[in-house]
Every structure is written in structure tokens, then in C-alpha cells.
Amino acid sequence: MLNNLNLKPPPTIIDVDIRDDAEILVPMLKRLLPFPDLPVLLIGGIAVGSIEEVRELEKDGELQKLITASGSAIGGAKRRKHKK
């Protein structure tokens, strides 16, 4: 979903379930975040929602607003065509 937006800077994705410290990190995140399940999207350090909530935000156009308000550019990573 985020890949299709061509964000600049690109998002940082952390797969907590494959980290060496997953047995510590996953329960800690579940206590700290307002959403019971992972994955959770953070934009500008703020938890926006689980995958279901993020899909709804995208459908309503709110996800794009949150991303641009955080300082990221949508479509900013597209390559320019070289003129010959």
C-alpha cells in the first residue's frame, strides 16, 4: 500500500517479529500502542492504526493527508525521464 505512494523519504519498515529481541519488543509495543494487533503504522511518530484502519484512511483520502502533513512527499520518488 505504501509502496504505491512512492513516498520521499521512503518509509522505514521494521519487522519486529523477525528481530532477535522480538520476544521483548512485541509485548512492549502492544502495551505502548493504542492498537491491540500488529502491524501498526506510525506517521511522524504517531500511531495511526492497524492495517484495517489504515486501509479505511486510504479509502477516505485521510492517509495521504496525514503523510503530507508529516513532511513526506507523495509521488516524490518517481524517476524523471531523461530528455535526449
WOMO-V897960 format. One record per helix or strand. SS is the DSSP state (hx for helix, st for strand). FROM is the first residue (numbers start at 0). LEN is the number of residues. If there is no record, write none. Layout:
# WOMO-V897960
ss: {SS	SS}
from: {FROM	FROM}
len: {LEN	LEN}
This chain:
# WOMO-V897960
ss: {hx	st	hx	hx	st	st	hx	hx	st}
from: {2	7	15	21	39	45	50	61	72}
len: {3	1	3	11	4	5	10	8	1}
